[in-house]
Amino acid sequence: MAETILAGTTVAAVMADLAALENPQIRAVNANHGDDHGVNLTQLRAVAKRLKTQPELARELWQTGDTAARLLAILICRPKAFDRDDLDRMLRAAGTPKVQDWLVNYVMKKNPHAEELRVAWFADPDAVVASAGWALTSERVATSPDGLDLAGLLDLIEAEMKDAPERLQWAMNHCLAQIGIEHAEYRVRALAIGERLQVLKDYPTPPGCTSPFAPAWITEMVSRRLPIENTPPT
């Protein structure tokens, strides 16, 4: 990678640098997850670190439609600069799971229109858009739950998660786990729903990682928060 990626760099120059980072093996692995780029994400973040925040360049990179360029755009944009319609269009055009995930987590959660969009997207007929609404809801469950109908969310999860499309199912499962982790008064019910639905129970989980199966996830995260009691003196 050339060390010439500086403020004022053109889109063409950045695209050339991204092309130089393309790795067929990484592309093959990403293809298994629905993504269509071959750039190592650590190297991509290094590019973003050198570029720093460049909102106009970010918009131009997004317009290329290239997945690696869009991921880089997300890293160098100014999240609060986008209006509601910008974000709605970007989400619907995101194209791949990684772009959607980064867009929600790195841009939308930091944008002043996040709550308005959460409500608008929550029941959208497009399952990918709805999954973003659920992701923003999970954020509120963990950070600012006042005003949320947690019992109602559990009702929806219990009724719809089992047969939801994959991306939406993941987002609903995350919300289920967050409710169980963060809200002790709903923990028993959250655990029971997870056990009954069995969603992601058999998902392959590498050693040392937490299973996405909600009962296992809830139990693990809650156990980490328990104070160490009766520790014998040394």
Secondary structure as GFF3:
##gff-version 3
##sequence-region A 1 234
A	DSSP	alpha_helix	11	21	.	.	.	ID=ss1
A	DSSP	alpha_helix	24	31	.	.	.	ID=ss2
A	DSSP	alpha_helix	41	51	.	.	.	ID=ss3
A	DSSP	alpha_helix	55	63	.	.	.	ID=ss4
A	DSSP	alpha_helix	67	76	.	.	.	ID=ss5
A	DSSP	three_ten_helix	79	81	.	.	.	ID=ss6
A	DSSP	alpha_helix	84	92	.	.	.	ID=ss7
A	DSSP	alpha_helix	97	102	.	.	.	ID=ss8
A	DSSP	pi_helix	103	107	.	.	.	ID=ss9
A	DSSP	three_ten_helix	108	110	.	.	.	ID=ss10
A	DSSP	alpha_helix	114	121	.	.	.	ID=ss11
A	DSSP	alpha_helix	127	143	.	.	.	ID=ss12
A	DSSP	alpha_helix	150	160	.	.	.	ID=ss13
A	DSSP	three_ten_helix	161	163	.	.	.	ID=ss14
A	DSSP	alpha_helix	166	182	.	.	.	ID=ss15
A	DSSP	three_ten_helix	184	186	.	.	.	ID=ss16
A	DSSP	alpha_helix	187	197	.	.	.	ID=ss17
A	DSSP	alpha_helix	214	225	.	.	.	ID=ss18
###
